[in-house]
């Protein structure tokens, strides 16, 4: 059941933003940041039981949120929620595709069902929600679609095969879509964080499997985990920092297509653009598992 922290009015001068995956991390911070910036914020999440933290933060910050249930992996849930939001507010000005899930593992050892699930949550869901919102933006000839991808959507990361594949797919989808919908006044942007301090990483898990002795990748995987922990300690950003970048992009009169969120992300993304052979990318990412230091 939809929960509102304040009475909604059918007509509002505020810009309307719909955000997916707001139960924690970047999504939670982004919902609060948009509300503080004066947006009518529709904060969606799959499980209403996980809205406690979001509600507490909204109360502490003295902002109003319209919290609604939306399962990004369910067609009916997505279309139903979007249609009800249009009925309530008449439009959606900004869509933030944020919902996602991490997955650690190398291809040989990932069950196909996990590859499919990772693709569903991180890629198909973005297509699903965007498809539901886009007709309304196209008809109004305005709107901004902002999708949180990852540096891992540009640079493959060892033992993040399924996750990076899904984020690469999102990047391709939005890069192809952007010039087409711009003809209808709709803008598209990608937010590309590097390491971010959220439960997202903890949820991926950092313990090697119990059958480690039969895992030919265990030494490499351990090295990759150690490198990741060190990288997060030295270059990790907070969800609030990412949220502020997202809000700035939404408020820009001429937003960029890509927003790497840190100097670390920018430097590593630059490899992709300056070395067309891709050799330096493989060397740099491979060094984390072959020559950890």
C-alpha positions as CSV (number, residue, x, y, z in Angstrom):
1,X,0.0,0.0,0.0
2,X,1.3,3.4,-0.9
3,X,2.4,5.6,2.0
4,X,2.5,9.4,1.9
5,X,4.3,11.5,4.5
6,X,2.1,14.4,3.5
7,X,-1.2,15.0,1.7
8,X,-0.6,15.1,-2.0
9,X,-2.4,17.6,-4.3
10,X,-3.2,16.8,-7.9
11,X,-1.7,20.1,-9.0
12,X,1.7,21.2,-7.8
13,X,4.3,23.7,-9.1
14,X,7.1,21.5,-7.8
15,X,9.0,19.3,-10.3
16,X,8.0,15.6,-9.9
17,X,10.8,13.1,-9.5
18,X,10.4,9.3,-9.3
19,X,13.3,7.3,-7.8
20,X,13.6,3.5,-7.8
21,X,15.4,1.5,-5.1
22,X,15.2,4.0,-2.2
23,X,15.3,1.6,0.8
24,X,19.0,2.2,1.4
25,X,22.3,3.6,0.0
26,X,22.3,5.9,-3.0
27,X,18.6,5.7,-3.5
28,X,17.8,6.7,0.0
29,X,20.2,9.6,0.0
30,X,18.9,10.7,-3.4
31,X,15.3,10.8,-2.3
32,X,16.2,13.0,0.7
33,X,18.4,15.3,-1.5
34,X,15.6,15.8,-4.1
35,X,13.1,16.6,-1.3
36,X,15.5,19.1,0.3
37,X,16.0,20.7,-3.2
38,X,12.2,21.3,-3.4
39,X,11.1,18.5,-5.7
40,X,7.9,16.5,-5.1
41,X,9.7,13.2,-4.5
42,X,8.2,9.8,-5.2
43,X,10.5,7.4,-3.4
44,X,9.8,3.8,-4.5
45,X,10.9,0.5,-3.1
46,X,10.1,-3.2,-3.6
47,X,9.5,-4.0,0.1
48,X,7.5,-1.5,2.1
49,X,8.8,-3.1,5.3
50,X,12.2,-1.6,4.4
51,X,11.0,2.0,4.4
52,X,11.7,2.7,8.1
53,X,15.2,4.2,7.6
54,X,13.9,6.4,4.8
55,X,11.0,7.6,6.8
56,X,13.2,8.4,9.8
57,X,15.7,10.4,7.6
58,X,12.8,12.3,6.0
59,X,11.5,13.2,9.5
60,X,14.9,14.2,10.7
61,X,15.5,16.4,7.6
62,X,11.9,17.8,7.9
63,X,11.0,16.9,4.3
64,X,8.0,15.2,2.7
65,X,8.2,12.1,0.6
66,X,5.6,10.1,-1.3
67,X,6.7,6.6,-0.6
68,X,5.2,4.0,-3.0
69,X,5.8,0.3,-3.7
70,X,7.4,-0.6,-7.0
71,X,9.0,-3.9,-7.9
72,X,11.3,-3.0,-10.9
73,X,11.3,-6.7,-11.9
74,X,7.5,-6.9,-12.3
75,X,5.8,-5.4,-15.4
76,X,2.4,-4.9,-13.6
77,X,4.0,-3.3,-10.6
78,X,5.9,-0.9,-12.7
79,X,3.1,0.1,-15.0
80,X,0.6,0.3,-12.1
81,X,2.9,2.6,-10.0
82,X,3.8,4.9,-12.9
83,X,0.1,5.2,-14.0
84,X,-0.9,6.0,-10.4
85,X,1.8,8.6,-10.1
86,X,0.6,10.3,-13.4
87,X,-2.9,10.2,-12.0
88,X,-1.8,11.9,-8.8
89,X,0.6,14.5,-10.3
90,X,-0.2,14.7,-14.0
91,X,3.4,14.1,-15.0
92,X,6.8,12.8,-14.1
93,X,9.6,15.3,-14.8
94,X,12.6,13.3,-13.7
95,X,13.1,9.5,-13.5
96,X,16.0,8.2,-11.5
97,X,16.7,4.5,-12.3
98,X,18.7,3.6,-9.2
99,X,17.6,0.1,-8.2
100,X,20.3,-2.5,-8.6
101,X,22.0,-5.5,-7.1
102,X,25.6,-6.6,-6.9
103,X,27.0,-10.0,-7.7
104,X,30.5,-11.3,-7.2
105,X,31.8,-14.3,-9.2
106,X,33.7,-15.3,-12.3
107,X,31.7,-16.7,-15.2
108,X,32.6,-20.4,-14.9
109,X,31.4,-20.5,-11.4
110,X,28.2,-18.4,-11.7
111,X,24.9,-20.3,-12.0
112,X,23.0,-19.3,-15.1
113,X,20.0,-18.4,-12.9
114,X,22.2,-15.9,-11.1
115,X,23.4,-14.3,-14.3
116,X,19.8,-14.0,-15.5
117,X,18.6,-12.5,-12.1
118,X,21.5,-10.0,-12.1
119,X,20.7,-8.9,-15.6
120,X,17.0,-8.6,-14.7
121,X,17.5,-6.3,-11.7
122,X,20.3,-4.2,-13.2
123,X,19.3,-4.0,-16.9
124,X,15.8,-5.3,-17.8
125,X,14.4,-3.3,-14.9
126,X,15.9,-0.1,-16.2
127,X,14.4,-0.8,-19.6
128,X,11.0,-1.7,-18.0
129,X,10.7,1.5,-15.9
130,X,12.0,3.8,-18.6
131,X,9.5,2.3,-21.1
132,X,6.7,3.0,-18.7
133,X,7.7,6.6,-18.1
134,X,8.9,7.6,-21.5
135,X,5.5,7.9,-23.4
136,X,4.4,10.5,-20.8
137,X,7.6,12.5,-21.2
138,X,7.5,12.2,-25.0
139,X,4.0,13.5,-25.1
140,X,4.8,16.5,-22.9
141,X,8.1,17.0,-24.8
142,X,10.0,17.4,-21.6
143,X,11.7,15.2,-19.0
144,X,15.0,13.8,-17.8
145,X,15.9,10.2,-17.5
146,X,18.9,9.7,-15.1
147,X,20.3,6.2,-14.6
148,X,22.8,5.2,-12.0
149,X,25.2,2.8,-13.7
150,X,28.8,2.3,-12.5
151,X,32.4,2.7,-13.5
152,X,31.8,-1.1,-14.0
153,X,29.5,-0.2,-16.9
154,X,32.6,1.1,-18.8
155,X,35.4,-1.0,-17.3
156,X,35.1,-4.7,-16.6
157,X,36.1,-5.6,-13.0
158,X,37.5,-9.0,-12.2
159,X,35.0,-11.2,-10.4
160,X,32.2,-8.8,-11.3
161,X,31.4,-10.5,-14.6
162,X,27.6,-10.6,-14.4
163,X,27.2,-7.2,-12.7
164,X,29.5,-5.5,-15.2
165,X,27.7,-7.2,-18.1
166,X,24.4,-5.8,-16.9
167,X,25.8,-2.3,-16.4
168,X,27.5,-2.4,-19.8
169,X,24.1,-3.2,-21.3
170,X,22.5,-0.2,-19.5
171,X,25.2,2.1,-20.9
172,X,24.5,0.8,-24.5
173,X,20.8,1.1,-24.0
174,X,20.9,4.7,-22.8
175,X,23.6,5.8,-25.3
176,X,21.4,4.6,-28.1
177,X,18.3,6.1,-26.7
178,X,19.6,9.5,-25.8
179,X,19.8,11.1,-29.3
180,X,16.4,9.7,-30.3
181,X,14.4,11.0,-27.4
182,X,16.2,14.3,-27.5
183,X,14.2,15.0,-30.6
184,X,11.1,15.1,-28.2
185,X,12.7,17.3,-25.6
186,X,13.7,14.4,-23.3
187,X,17.2,14.3,-21.8
188,X,19.2,11.3,-20.8
189,X,22.1,11.1,-18.3
190,X,24.2,8.4,-16.8
191,X,25.7,8.6,-13.3
192,X,28.9,6.5,-13.1
193,X,30.2,6.0,-9.5
194,X,33.4,4.2,-8.6
195,X,33.6,2.8,-5.1
196,X,30.7,3.9,-2.8
197,X,30.3,3.1,0.9
198,X,26.9,1.4,1.0
199,X,25.4,-1.9,2.1
200,X,25.4,-2.7,-1.6
201,X,29.0,-3.9,-1.3
202,X,28.4,-5.8,1.9
203,X,25.4,-7.5,0.3
204,X,27.6,-8.8,-2.5
205,X,29.5,-10.8,0.2
206,X,33.2,-10.9,0.8
207,X,33.5,-14.5,2.0
208,X,34.9,-17.1,-0.3
209,X,32.7,-20.2,-0.9
210,X,33.0,-23.2,1.4
211,X,34.3,-25.4,-1.4
212,X,37.4,-23.1,-1.7
213,X,39.7,-26.1,-2.0
214,X,38.0,-27.1,-5.3
215,X,37.9,-23.6,-6.6
216,X,40.7,-23.0,-9.0
217,X,40.0,-19.2,-8.8
218,X,40.2,-18.9,-5.0
219,X,43.7,-17.2,-4.9
220,X,42.8,-14.8,-7.6
221,X,39.4,-14.1,-6.0
222,X,41.0,-13.4,-2.6
223,X,43.5,-11.0,-4.2
224,X,40.6,-9.2,-5.9
225,X,38.7,-8.9,-2.7
226,X,41.7,-7.5,-0.9
227,X,42.2,-5.0,-3.7
228,X,38.6,-4.0,-3.6
229,X,38.7,-3.4,0.2
230,X,41.8,-1.2,-0.2
231,X,40.3,0.7,-3.1
232,X,37.1,1.5,-1.1
233,X,39.2,2.7,1.8
234,X,41.2,5.1,-0.3
235,X,38.7,6.3,-3.0
236,X,35.3,5.4,-1.7
237,X,32.5,8.1,-1.8
238,X,29.5,8.4,0.4
239,X,25.9,7.9,-0.9
240,X,25.2,11.6,-0.1
241,X,28.0,12.7,-2.4
242,X,26.5,10.7,-5.3
243,X,23.0,12.0,-4.5
244,X,24.3,15.6,-4.7
245,X,25.7,14.9,-8.2
246,X,22.4,13.4,-9.3
247,X,20.4,16.4,-8.1
248,X,22.9,18.8,-9.8
249,X,22.5,16.9,-13.0
250,X,18.7,17.1,-12.8
251,X,18.8,20.8,-12.1
252,X,21.2,21.6,-14.9
253,X,19.9,23.5,-17.9
254,X,22.1,21.5,-20.2
255,X,23.0,18.2,-18.5
256,X,25.8,16.0,-19.6
257,X,25.2,12.5,-20.8
258,X,27.9,11.0,-18.5
259,X,28.8,11.9,-14.9
260,X,31.8,10.0,-13.5
261,X,31.4,10.9,-9.8
262,X,35.1,11.1,-8.7
263,X,38.6,11.7,-10.0
264,X,39.2,8.0,-9.6
265,X,36.2,7.1,-11.8
266,X,37.2,9.8,-14.4
267,X,40.8,8.6,-14.6
268,X,39.8,5.0,-15.1
269,X,37.0,5.7,-17.6
270,X,39.5,7.8,-19.6
271,X,41.4,4.6,-20.4
272,X,38.4,3.5,-22.4
273,X,38.4,6.6,-24.5
274,X,42.1,7.1,-25.1
275,X,43.3,3.5,-25.7
276,X,41.1,2.1,-28.5
277,X,43.0,-1.3,-28.3
278,X,41.7,-1.9,-24.7
279,X,45.1,-3.3,-23.7
280,X,45.7,-0.8,-20.9
281,X,42.3,-1.5,-19.4
282,X,43.0,-5.3,-19.2
283,X,46.5,-4.6,-17.8
284,X,45.2,-2.2,-15.2
285,X,42.3,-4.4,-14.0
286,X,44.3,-7.6,-14.3
287,X,47.0,-6.2,-12.0
288,X,44.6,-6.3,-9.1
289,X,44.5,-10.0,-9.1
290,X,47.8,-11.0,-10.7
291,X,50.1,-8.5,-8.9
292,X,48.2,-7.3,-5.9
293,X,50.2,-4.8,-3.8
